[in-house]
Structure formats: C-alpha cells, structure tokens
C-alpha cells in the first residue's frame, strides 16, 4: 500500500473510544464520515464535523475522513475498521459513488448529506441538506435498498451514458479549474455540439443483440438525469434492473428534441426506445466516450451488469 494509502488506513481507525455507553443506548457501534471538504462551496469539512459531534452525542464513536483526490473515499471506506456499521457520505454524487464502491459489506447502511452540484439520487430519496435533519435520519435507521451496477468493473448507481453526454463530461473535465457548478457545462456543451458527429452504437440487452444502431444510450436507475431531464416515472430503484434508453440521435436537431422532451415531458416519449435489463453490452466500430454517474471514465466497449447485492441507504421514515 502507498504511504498515502497507509495514512488513510491509520486515520480511518483513529476513533474516539472515550464514550462507551451500553450497547442498547447507541444506534451504531462505530461510524465513519467521509467528506469532500470543497463540497457545498467549501462547507463539506465543517458539515462533517457537525455530523461527528451529533453522532457522538448519540453515543456513537465516530471518525471523520476528508478526501484530497479522486479515489480517496473508496480507499477510506475499504480500509475502515471492521466494527464500523455506519458510513456517511458528505459531498456530491461522485463522493457517494466512491463510498458505495468501497463498501466491503453491502448490508452496512450508508447515510448521505448531499452537498454536491446535482445530488440526483438524494433529491429522489427526499434527503435534506441540513445536518440536524440528517442526524435524525441516521438515528431512525430506516433504510431503502437501491440497485447498483458494475460498468467495466466500476460501480454505477445512477446513469451511465454513451454518446453526446459523455463527450460533454469529457470536455468539462478537460477544462475544469476547481469545483464544478451547473454553469460549468455551458461552454463544453456548445463546443461538443459544434463538432458533433453521431456515433454508431451496437447494443446487446440481456443477451439479445438489437438490430438498430444508436447515437446515444443511457443505462439508468433514476427518474431524473443530471437534475434536468425527466426519465421514465415507473422506474424502481430496487427491482433488480436498470432502464435502457436507446436514441438514434443522428443530428444536433435530434439531440435538441430529446433535451426539450426531457425538460418539458419525459423520455423517451416516442423519441426513442426503453427497455429494462440486468445486463447491457455496448460496442462501436470507432471508440465512443462514456460517463458513469457524471464522471468521464473512458471509451467503448462497455459491459454493464446489475449487481445481485443492492446497497442500503438511510432515508426518511415514511410519515
């Protein structure tokens, strides 16, 4: 393990054990909070410390770990004390994805304090951005199962996109200088559209090769994409399948039509095809970019498989 990795492992196990109430008094044995310090316009670290203090008041020995670079959150969770039975992600969708990817046991509940740009899944689950409301959710211990998938070996819990969206995300990351806001996408979208050439994607769904070629494919487990586009309202987070949206997208005008439909109605809405599947394979004669949950991750081919082990997220108890 690298020096940086060893430091993370040591820090993750430095839990305050001064408060040792009876087992039945505390909702958890130990907690690990993993926070992106620049999330929430630089308030991620402060929010994590407030959560830590709140959990200690509940009698839960708690450690806070602050990420410094991509991959830290996954490593922190993967190397945490085996006694940890609560992990909390403080940050955006990227932080949450790394936390989920680092879990050694999918039964360990994960809490979320959403401080990112989009926070798509947190919005769908009705999760608050407030520390005190989040503490109430953690204390109640009410969970909801959410399906995840592996995409070329990496975890996805929201949307994997192949085509123009991934081209845009790649452009955003190339020009990134600090935290990303929704305005960060304006220039990259224009540059991507100005040189857009439709991909020719071949798709296999649950072992069935589809005869058509597509210019844009979304493999999703949410009813909203990027905080903007509305997807199929009948999507279920825990049905063991992801929704596969297939669009031909041969021209910029077609892409704009998809965008308008997603903003004003729901996709696919007659502009494409929708299938539900446990496995998806996507190939192309020429490499095509893909993104996973908003992060550029590479180029085709893709092999996507829904996991048999959904994760457990802490959510508000139904009233």
Helices and strands as residue ranges (DSSP letters): H 3-12, G 23-25, E 30-36, H 39-42, H 44-57, E 61-67, H 72-78, E 86-91, H 93-102, E 109-114, H 120-124, H 131-140, E 143-146, E 149-151, E 154-156, E 159-162, H 164-175, G 182-184, H 185-194, E 201-205, E 208-209, E 216-220, E 224-225, E 229-230, E 242-247, H 252-264, E 273-277, E 279-284, E 289-292, E 295-299, E 302-306, E 311-314
